[in-house]
Amino acid sequence: MEDEEIANQQIPDRDLQKKHQLMLERLSARHQTRLETRKSDSPESSSTSAFLSRFNDLKKSITSLNESAADPSSLPHISSSISDLEKLVAENSYALPSYEVRSSLKTISDLKQNLDNLSAKLVPKKKFSFKNKPVKKETPIATQNAESGAISLPELKKTSAPVRDSPGLRDQKNQVLVKNFKGSEIGEFTLSGLDSCEVKLIGCVNALFINRLKNCKVYAGPVMGSILIEEVENCVLVLASHQIRIHFAKRSDFYLRVRSRPIIEDSDEVRFAPYCLKYARMEEDLEAADLNEETGNWANVDDFKWLRAVQSPNWSVLPEEERIETVDLVDLECGNVGMAQVR
């Protein structure tokens, strides 16, 4: 009888516990809903939504142009539209989730392939090349992305027109080359065909192209847009930019400050460390380029040719004991060394 009374007393307790548990679950679900609502209303989410809306509109327009093209005269216009799409991705890549960047790059790659197929059909004797399309002089950043492939996919493997046409230092050996950008209006700058040279770039540019360097040391101030690097071997490069893409690099060290994750392709034995440069008033240049904050992305490298879940063997973090010390450049006020080679 006593046991029955105890059991009857425990029934209300169990009901109370069950009600309490259900209440906690409802509160938890309500809290999660609020978090998701706040997340969807966040500036980052709004920015991504705006980008995707614009990206999809341009994609549909390009697809429509591709499907309606009937003669070779339409090819440059389609190529220019793809360039505009590349520019859009490049300008927003540092603020987008990595999977959105990858998805956008894949879409651009498919559009380029469709353009190549179309050009082969319309111009069978002389295949149209995406990278040889006319340069849009009035928009330096767009030209950068359209021609050089600063945000291109592995299919685009050769340096293109803007790298040849923009001001730069070219075809030098065993030289110390210095360029002071302060007070200049150079939007793009190129380093190409250098062997065993030491290059010092002071101040800001919009875009930097680096092509065919061997046994070189490059120390560069902040770049406001993107840096495209192709075919470097046994080099040391100290660079700061919103986006850095590295293609065909071998046995080289990169000291970076970058807003988005650095991208490597077809590269091996490349190592990464944090940016280590200083010169007079460099902090002003970093702030002007919105690169005054160290993001730590120098160590978050994406290898687009390595699809496995484990670490890519093609890159590594440079051990601290093997890193160079901070490089102190002299801010030249009265001209530039090696300017005879800038053209």
N, C-alpha and C positions, 0 to 999 in steps of 0.2 A: 504493500500500500504506500509506503514511504517512497519507494522507487518510482511509482506511478505519478506521485505528486511532483517529484523532481523533474520528471520528463515533461509534465505539463507546463512547468515553469520555464523550461528551456525552449519550448516552441515559440513563444513571443520573442525571445532573444534572437532566435535564428531568423525570424521574419524581419526583425529590426535590422539585423546585419545585412540581410538581402536587400532591403530597401536602401540602406546606406551605400551598399556597393553599386546599386543601380544609379543612385544620385551622383556618385563619383564618376561613373562612366559617362553620364550625360554632361557633367561639367567638363570632363576631359574632351569629349567630342565637340562641345561648344567652343572651348579654348582653341582646339586645332582648326576649327572653321575660321575663327577670327585671325589666326596666324596666316592661314592660306589667303584670306581676303587681303590682309595687309601686304603680303608678299606680292600678290597680283597687282596691287595698287602702287608698289614701290617704283621709284624713278628708274631703277635698273630694268624692271619688267616692262615699264612703259617704253624705255629706250629700245629694248629688244623687239617689242611689238611694232614700233614705228619702223625699225630697220627691216623686219621681215615683210611688212606691208609694202615698203618701197622696193625691196629686193624682188618680191614676187611679181609686182607690176612690171618691172623691167624685164624679168625673165619671160613673162607672157608676151611682151612686146617683141623680144628677140626671137622667140619661137615662132611668132606669127610672121615676122620678116623672113625667117629662114624657110618657112613653108610656102610663102608666096613668091620667093625669088625666082625669076625666070631668065635673067641674063647676068653676066659678070659685073655689070655696073652697080648692082646692089650689094656686092660683097664688101666693099669698104665701109658702107653704112652699117652693115651687120657687125663688122669687126669693131667699129667705133662704139657701137652700143654695148658690146661685150666689154670693151675698155671702161665704159662708164660703170658697168656693174662691178668690175674689179676695183675701180676707185671707191665705190660705195663700201665694199667689204674692207678695203685697206683702211679707210678713214674711221671705221667703226669696230675694227677687229679687237682693239685693246679693251673695249667695253662689253664685248659679247661673250657668252659662255663658249667654252672650247668646242662643244659639239655643234653649235651653230656655225662657228667658223669652218669646221671640217665639212659640214653639210653644204655650206655656201661654196667652198672650194671645189667640192665634187660637182656641184651644179655647173660652175663655170667651166670646169674641165669637159663636161659633157657637151656644153654649148660650143666650145672650141672644136671638139671632135666633129660635131654636126656641121660646123662651118667648113672644116677641112673636107668633109665628105661632099658637101655641096660644091665647094670650089673645084674639087676633082671632077665633078660631073659637068660643071659649066665651063671649066677651063682645063680640059684633059691634057693638053700639050704642055702647059706650064702651070703647075699646081700653085694655087694661091696659098700664101703663108700668112698666118695671123700676125706674126711679129713684124712683117714688113709693111703694115698698113701706115697711112699717112700720120705724121706726128701732129698732135693738137697743141700748137705752140702756146695758146692762150691759157692753158691749164697745166702747169708743170707737174702737179701731183698726179693728175690723170695720165699724163704722158708717161710718167714714171711707172705707174702700174700697168698701163696698157702695153707699153713696148718692152719694158725690161722684165715684166712678169714678177714684180715684187710680191705679188700674192698669187703667183701662178702655180700650176700643178706640175708634176714631174714631166709631163709631155713637152713642156717648153724648156729646152735645155741649153739654148744658146743666147748670149747677150745680144740685145737688139739695138735699134737705131738711137734712142736717147743716150745710151752709154757712149756711142761714138760722137754724137752731136753736141752734148753738153760740155761746158768748160771743164777742164781737168788737168791732171798730170799723167802723162803717157810716155811709154817706151823709153824708160830711163834705167840706168844700171849704176850701182855703187854711188848713189847720190843722197844727200840730205835735202829734202824738199819741204818747204814750209809755206803754208797759205793762211793768211789772216782774213777771215770773212767779215770782220767787224766793219760796218759802214758800207758794205757792198750789197748788191741786190742779186747775187747769184742764187737761183732757186735750186738748181741741181748741180752736182759736182761728181766727177768721175776719176777713179784711179785705175789705170789699165796698163798692162804690159810692163810692170815694174819688176826689177830683179835686184835683190840685195840693197834695197833702198830703205831709208828711214824717213817717214812722212809725218809731219806735224800739222794738223788742221785746227785752227783756233777760231772760235765763234760758231755761229749756227748756219745751217743750210736746210732746205726743205727735204732734200733727198740725196742719198749718197749711193753711188754704184761702184763696186769694187770687182775688178775682173782681171784674171791672169796675173796674179802676184806670186812671186817665189822668193823665199828667204828675206821677207820684208818685215818691218815693224811700222805699224800705223797707230798713231795716237790722235784721236779725233774728238772735238767738242760735240755737244748735243745736236742731233738731227731731229727736226720737227716732225718729219713724216716717217719714211721707211728706209731701210738699208738693204740692198740686194748684193750678195757676195757670191761670186762664181769663180771656180778654178783658182784656189789659193793653196799653196803648199809650203810647209815649214815657215809659217808666218806667226807673228804676234800682233793681235789687233785689239785695241782698247776703244770701245765704241759705246755710244748711248743713243737710243732711238725708241720710238713707239713700237716699231715692228722690225725684226731682223730675220732675214731669210738667207740660209747658207746652202750653197749647192756646189758639189764637187770639191770639197775641202779635204785636205790630207795633212796629218801631222801638224796641226796648228792649234794655237791657244787663243781663246776669245775671253776678254775681260769686258763684261757687259753690264749696262743698266738699261732695262727694257720694260716697257709697260705690258706687253703681251708675251706669251711664251715663245722663245726662239725656236725656229724651225730649221732642221737640217734635212738634206736629201742627198743620196749618193755620196755620202761622206764617211770617213773613218779616221780613227785616232785623233779626234778633236776633243779638246778639253775646255772647261768653262770655269770662270772665276768672276768675282764682282769688279765693277768699274774702278779704276785706280788712276785717275788723271786729275791734275789741277793746273790752273793758270790764273792770271789776274782776272778778277771779275767773272770767273767761270760760274759761280752760283747764280749770277744774274742771267746767264745764258740758259742754265738748267731750268730756272723758273720760267723764263720766256717760252721754253720748249715743253713746259709741264712735265719735266723729268727730275724735279728736285727731290722727289720721294724715292727711296730705294724699295722696290717691290719684292726683291728676292727671286724674280723670275729668271735670272741668269742661270739658276740651277734647275729650272723646270723646262727641259728641252724636249721638243717633240721631234721624233725621227719618223718622217713620213714613209720611209721604206722599211720600217720595223713594226710589224703588226701584232707581235706577240705581247702578252700581258707583262712579261718580265722586262727588266731594264735592257735597253738597246746596248749592244757591245760597241757601237760605233762612237759613243761619246762618254765622257766621264767628268766628274768634278776635279779640278786641278788641286792637288794636295797643297796645303798652306805653305809647307816648307819649300815648295818649288815655284811659288808665285813671285812675280817681280814686285818690287816696292812701288809706292805711288810715284808716278812720273810727273815731274814738275816742268811745264813748258813756260818759256818766256813769251809774254804777250808782246809781239812786235808792233810798235806804233808807226814805224817809218818804212813800210814796204814789206815785201815777201822774198824769201830766199827761194830760188828755183822757179821764179815766175816766168822765165823765158820759155818754160815747157808747158805753161798753161795755155790751152787753146780750145 
